[in-house]
Amino acid sequence: MAGFRSPGSGLRAVRPEAFGADPSGERLARIRRSPHFKDGVFQNPGGVTRMVPSSPLGFAKQYVDKEARRRRAPAAPVPVHPTTLADIARPPASGLRLTWMGHSSVLAEIDGARVLFDPVWGERCSPFPFAGPRRLHPVPLPLAALGQVDAVVISHDHYDHLDLPTIKALAGTDTVFAAPLGVGAHLEHWGVRAARLRELDWQESTEIAGLRLTATPARHFCGRGLRNTQHTLWASWSVAGERHRVFHSGDTGYFEGFKDIGALHGPFDATMIQLGAYSEFWPDIHMTPEEALRAHLDLQGGAPRGVLLPIHWGTFNLAGHPWAEPAEWTADVTADAGQQAAFPRPGEPFEPTGTLPAERWWQPVSTPIDHPWRTTGGTAPEPRGDLDLAGER
């Protein structure tokens, strides 16, 4: 931990190591040159983002009400797939295999290369080991059991996507890290060598292990410390090999830019789309399952091709909706749309061109699901929230 002396107090304050480091020097200069950086902050596509609840009592109730809290967690142990190194050591027959490790962490094996998206193996997504959202199921297998990883891709610097203990473990390997502008400051602070960093602005690309990785726009925000400087970028990612293409959304609200991403970089054999932790209190920075399906189809040029893999649900309790609602809602809307979707247990490898995991395995371990989207036509809740997120226009 880095410390500093509080003026006039004689006491030494401590900055948690997990806060990372702020960009400086040439890294900060490059941020300031970005066309997406204006008025001292990175700007979102699509205009104003709303995040402050207009009904504080309604917001608080979902976290203190006993029944609401019960529904936000699994009712029984989550059935984690017993993944072994042998499961992922054998090359995929089709050349493309995905293994969802929980939340937004996915191992993607693409045309002979291996990419690990947003790896979070820590027990809590928090700067503190004693507080913050705790993992609802164990990791499917130890990080060291993954074998060689060619690239680690980070979408943004929030704790449920950029995890200090995981990065420290990977810092001692030969993997290359691809991240949005500014995020490299955290990675270097935690031991990743600058030579193994590729920091990209939106629509910039890099080549790693025969793959073309492109940082693409997203509608979200950033920050890890008490002082949110908005000096690190957030991104979605396109990864293209010789034969296959995949998309990872990171965290994002729905916006029209998905169509542009699809036109420039798609269509995709698989999209990993964030569709959990949505809320009427922050309607512009996370997607509901219906919005995620819309984004998936936008990325494919409107055609029901490619496979949608739901991510950002099931592992951490980050919003007021019932634990299994994102998966159940997604299963319903994709079936109604005739769209292929995969529903693996955490740690269960699958090939998008093969037999897709389709069992609704969450139902036996969740509280009853009300299916409110069936009575509302599948639409998202009416957006609420009336103030801008600090630093966004």
C-alpha positions in Angstrom: 0.0 0.0 0.0 1.1 3.6 -0.7 0.8 6.1 2.1 0.7 9.8 2.5 0.7 12.2 5.5 -2.6 14.0 6.2 -1.8 17.8 6.4 -1.8 19.0 10.0 -2.9 15.7 11.5 0.4 13.9 12.0 -1.5 10.8 10.9 -0.6 8.6 8.0 -3.4 7.8 5.6 -3.2 4.7 3.5 -4.3 4.3 -0.1 -5.4 0.7 -0.8 -3.2 -0.9 -3.4 -6.4 -2.0 -5.2 -7.2 1.6 -6.1 -4.4 1.3 -8.6 -2.6 4.3 -10.1 -3.7 7.4 -12.0 -2.4 8.0 -15.5 0.5 10.4 -15.8 3.2 11.5 -18.2 2.9 10.4 -21.8 0.0 8.1 -20.9 -2.0 11.1 -19.6 -0.9 13.2 -22.6 -2.2 10.5 -25.0 -5.5 10.5 -23.1 -5.9 14.2 -23.5 -5.2 13.9 -27.3 -8.1 11.4 -27.7 -11.1 12.7 -29.7 -13.3 11.1 -27.0 -11.8 13.1 -24.2 -13.4 16.5 -23.7 -13.8 18.9 -20.8 -11.5 16.9 -18.7 -13.3 13.5 -19.0 -14.0 10.8 -21.5 -17.4 11.2 -23.2 -20.0 8.5 -23.8 -21.6 7.9 -27.1 -25.3 8.6 -27.1 -25.5 11.7 -24.9 -26.5 12.0 -21.2 -26.2 8.9 -19.0 -28.5 8.8 -15.9 -27.5 7.0 -12.8 -28.8 8.8 -9.7 -32.0 7.3 -8.4 -35.0 9.6 -8.5 -36.6 7.6 -5.7 -34.1 7.0 -2.9 -36.5 5.0 -0.8 -37.3 2.7 -3.7 -33.6 2.3 -4.4 -32.8 1.5 -0.7 -35.7 -1.0 -0.3 -34.3 -3.5 -2.8 -31.2 -3.7 -0.6 -32.7 -3.8 2.9 -36.0 -5.6 2.4 -35.5 -9.2 3.6 -37.5 -10.8 0.8 -35.8 -8.8 -1.9 -32.4 -9.7 -0.5 -33.4 -13.4 -0.4 -34.3 -13.3 -4.1 -31.1 -11.6 -5.1 -29.0 -14.7 -4.2 -29.2 -18.3 -5.3 -31.4 -20.6 -3.0 -28.9 -23.5 -3.2 -25.3 -24.0 -4.4 -24.6 -23.0 -8.0 -23.8 -26.1 -10.1 -20.3 -25.2 -11.3 -19.0 -27.4 -14.1 -16.0 -29.6 -13.0 -13.7 -28.1 -15.6 -10.2 -29.7 -15.9 -7.1 -28.7 -17.8 -7.8 -31.6 -20.1 -11.1 -30.0 -21.1 -9.4 -27.0 -22.5 -6.1 -28.4 -23.5 -7.6 -30.3 -26.5 -7.9 -27.9 -29.4 -11.5 -27.1 -30.4 -12.7 -29.1 -33.4 -14.2 -26.0 -35.0 -11.4 -23.7 -34.2 -13.6 -21.7 -31.7 -14.5 -22.5 -28.1 -15.8 -20.4 -25.3 -15.6 -21.1 -21.6 -17.6 -18.8 -19.3 -15.8 -18.7 -15.9 -18.6 -16.6 -14.3 -19.6 -12.9 -14.4 -17.8 -11.4 -17.4 -14.7 -13.7 -17.4 -14.5 -15.8 -20.5 -11.7 -17.9 -22.0 -12.0 -17.7 -25.8 -10.0 -20.1 -27.9 -9.9 -18.6 -31.4 -8.0 -20.1 -34.4 -5.2 -21.4 -32.3 -4.9 -18.5 -29.9 -6.3 -18.1 -26.4 -7.8 -14.8 -25.1 -9.0 -14.3 -21.5 -11.6 -11.5 -21.1 -12.0 -9.6 -17.8 -10.5 -12.3 -15.6 -11.8 -12.0 -12.0 -10.7 -14.9 -9.7 -10.9 -12.9 -6.5 -13.3 -13.6 -3.7 -14.8 -10.1 -3.7 -15.2 -7.3 -6.3 -14.0 -4.7 -3.9 -10.8 -2.8 -2.9 -11.1 -4.5 0.6 -10.9 -8.2 1.4 -13.4 -7.9 4.2 -16.3 -6.0 2.5 -18.0 -5.7 -0.9 -19.9 -8.1 -3.1 -18.8 -11.6 -2.5 -18.6 -14.4 -5.0 -21.8 -16.5 -5.2 -20.0 -19.6 -6.6 -16.4 -20.8 -6.6 -14.2 -20.3 -9.6 -14.5 -23.3 -11.9 -10.8 -24.0 -11.8 -7.6 -22.4 -10.5 -6.1 -19.6 -12.6 -2.9 -21.5 -13.0 -4.8 -24.4 -14.5 -5.8 -22.4 -17.6 -2.5 -23.0 -19.2 -0.9 -20.6 -21.7 -3.0 -17.5 -22.4 -1.9 -15.3 -25.3 -3.8 -12.2 -24.4 -5.7 -10.8 -21.4 -8.3 -8.3 -22.5 -9.7 -5.7 -20.0 -12.9 -3.8 -20.8 -12.6 -1.2 -18.0 -11.3 -0.6 -14.5 -14.3 -1.4 -12.3 -13.6 -4.0 -9.6 -15.8 -6.7 -11.1 -13.7 -6.5 -14.3 -10.2 -5.6 -13.2 -9.2 -7.7 -10.2 -6.0 -7.0 -8.3 -5.1 -10.5 -7.2 -5.9 -11.9 -10.6 -3.7 -9.4 -12.4 -0.9 -9.9 -10.0 -1.0 -13.7 -10.7 -1.0 -13.1 -14.5 1.7 -10.4 -14.3 4.3 -13.1 -13.9 3.3 -14.9 -17.1 4.2 -14.1 -20.8 0.7 -13.0 -21.7 0.1 -9.6 -23.4 -2.5 -7.3 -21.9 -4.9 -5.3 -24.1 -6.8 -2.5 -22.3 -8.5 0.8 -23.0 -6.6 4.1 -22.6 -5.3 4.8 -19.1 -6.0 1.3 -17.7 -2.3 0.5 -18.2 -1.5 2.7 -15.2 -3.2 0.2 -12.9 -1.6 -2.8 -14.6 2.0 -1.3 -14.4 1.4 -0.4 -10.8 0.6 -4.1 -10.1 3.7 -5.5 -11.9 2.8 -5.8 -15.6 5.8 -4.8 -17.7 5.2 -1.9 -20.1 6.4 -4.0 -23.0 3.5 -6.3 -22.5 0.8 -3.6 -22.5 -1.3 -2.5 -25.5 -3.5 0.5 -24.6 -6.1 1.4 -27.2 -8.6 4.2 -27.9 -11.9 3.3 -29.6 -11.4 1.9 -33.1 -7.7 1.3 -32.6 -6.4 -2.2 -33.1 -3.4 -4.4 -32.2 -2.2 -7.8 -33.4 -1.5 -10.5 -30.8 -0.8 -14.2 -31.6 -2.4 -13.9 -35.1 -5.5 -12.2 -33.8 -6.7 -8.6 -34.5 -8.0 -7.0 -31.3 -10.0 -3.8 -31.6 -11.3 -1.6 -28.8 -14.8 -0.5 -29.8 -17.2 2.0 -28.1 -19.3 1.3 -25.1 -21.7 3.4 -22.9 -20.5 3.2 -19.3 -18.0 4.9 -17.0 -14.8 4.2 -15.0 -13.1 4.6 -11.6 -11.7 2.7 -8.7 -10.7 5.3 -6.0 -12.5 7.7 -3.8 -11.7 10.4 -6.3 -13.2 9.4 -9.7 -11.0 11.3 -12.2 -12.7 9.7 -15.3 -9.3 9.4 -16.9 -9.5 5.8 -17.9 -11.5 4.7 -20.9 -14.1 1.9 -21.1 -14.5 -0.3 -24.1 -16.1 -3.3 -25.8 -13.9 -5.5 -27.9 -13.8 -7.2 -31.3 -11.4 -10.1 -31.7 -10.9 -11.5 -35.2 -8.8 -14.5 -36.3 -8.3 -16.0 -39.7 -11.7 -17.9 -39.6 -13.6 -16.6 -36.5 -14.7 -13.4 -34.9 -16.1 -12.7 -31.4 -17.3 -9.7 -29.6 -17.2 -8.9 -25.8 -19.4 -6.1 -24.7 -17.7 -5.2 -21.4 -20.2 -3.1 -19.5 -22.5 -0.9 -21.5 -25.9 0.5 -21.9 -27.7 0.0 -25.2 -26.8 2.6 -27.9 -27.1 2.8 -31.7 -23.4 2.4 -32.1 -23.7 -1.4 -32.0 -24.8 -1.2 -35.6 -21.7 0.6 -36.6 -19.5 -1.9 -34.7 -21.2 -4.7 -36.5 -20.8 -3.0 -39.9 -17.0 -2.4 -39.3 -16.0 -5.6 -37.5 -18.8 -8.2 -37.8 -20.7 -10.3 -38.2 -19.6 -12.4 -35.3 -19.6 -16.1 -34.6 -20.3 -15.4 -31.0 -21.1 -12.3 -28.9 -20.6 -12.2 -25.2 -23.1 -9.6 -24.0 -23.6 -8.0 -20.6 -27.2 -8.4 -19.5 -27.1 -8.5 -15.7 -27.0 -5.8 -13.0 -29.6 -3.8 -14.9 -31.8 -1.4 -13.0 -34.4 1.3 -13.5 -32.1 3.5 -11.4 -29.2 3.3 -13.9 -30.9 2.7 -17.3 -28.1 3.9 -19.5 -25.0 2.0 -18.3 -26.2 -1.6 -18.2 -28.5 -3.6 -20.5 -31.6 -5.7 -19.9 -31.8 -9.1 -21.7 -34.1 -7.6 -24.3 -31.7 -4.7 -24.9 -28.8 -7.2 -25.1 -30.6 -9.2 -27.7 -31.2 -6.0 -29.7 -27.5 -5.3 -29.4 -26.6 -8.8 -30.6 -28.8 -8.4 -33.7 -27.4 -5.0 -34.4 -23.9 -6.4 -34.3 -24.9 -9.1 -36.8 -26.5 -6.7 -39.2 -30.0 -7.6 -37.9 -29.9 -11.3 -38.9 -30.4 -14.0 -36.3 -26.9 -15.6 -36.8 -24.1 -16.2 -34.4 -24.5 -17.3 -30.8 -25.2 -15.0 -27.9 -23.5 -15.9 -24.6 -25.0 -14.0 -21.6 -22.4 -12.6 -19.3 -22.3 -10.3 -16.2 -24.8 -12.3 -14.2 -24.8 -15.1 -11.6 -21.5 -14.6 -9.9 -21.9 -11.3 -7.9 -24.9 -9.6 -6.4 -24.7 -6.1 -8.0 -28.4 -5.0 -8.5 -31.9 -5.3 -7.2 -33.2 -7.9 -9.7 -33.7 -11.6 -8.7 -30.5 -13.7 -9.1 -31.7 -15.9 -11.9 -33.9 -13.3 -13.7 -31.2 -12.3 -16.3 -30.8 -15.9 -17.5 -34.5 -16.7 -17.5 -35.4 -13.5 -19.3 -32.7 -14.1 -21.9 -33.8 -17.7 -22.5 -37.4 -16.5 -23.1 -36.6 -13.6 -25.5 -34.0 -15.4 -27.5 -36.3 -18.4 -28.0 -39.1 -16.0 -29.1 -36.7 -14.3 -31.6 -35.5 -17.7 -32.9 -32.0 -16.6 -31.9 -29.3 -19.1 -30.8 -28.0 -18.5 -27.2 -25.8 -20.6 -25.0 -26.4 -21.1 -21.3 -23.4 -22.9 -19.9 -22.8 -23.6 -16.3 -19.8 -21.6 -15.0 -16.7 -23.4 -16.4 -18.5 -25.4 -19.1 -16.7 -25.2 -22.4 -18.7 -25.2 -25.6 -18.2 -24.6 -29.4 -20.6 -22.1 -31.0 -20.9 -24.3 -34.1 -21.6 -27.4 -32.0 -24.3 -28.5 -29.6 -25.1 -25.5 -27.4 -25.7 -25.8 -23.6 -29.4 -25.0 -23.3 -30.7 -26.4 -20.0 -32.2 -23.9 -17.6 -29.9 -25.2 -14.9 -30.5 -22.1 -12.7 -34.1 -23.0 -12.0 -33.6 -25.7 -9.4 -31.2 -23.4 -7.4 -33.1 -20.2 -7.5 -36.2 -18.7 -5.8 -39.4 -18.7 -8.0 -39.1 -16.4 -11.0 -42.1 -14.1 -11.7 -41.4 -13.6 -15.5 -42.6 -9.9 -15.4 -41.4 -9.4 -18.9 -44.1 -11.8 -20.2 -46.8 -9.4 -19.0 -45.0 -6.3 -20.3 -44.3 -7.6 -23.7 -40.7 -8.2 -22.9 -39.8 -4.5 -22.7 -37.3 -3.0 -20.3 -38.6 -1.1 -17.2 -39.4 2.6 -17.8 -36.1 4.5 -17.4 -35.7 6.5 -14.3 -33.0 8.7 -12.9 -32.7 12.4 -13.5 -29.1 13.5 -13.0 -25.9 13.0 -15.0 -23.2 10.7 -13.8 -20.3 12.9 -12.6 -18.0 13.6 -15.4 -20.3 12.6 -18.3 -22.2 14.8 -20.7 
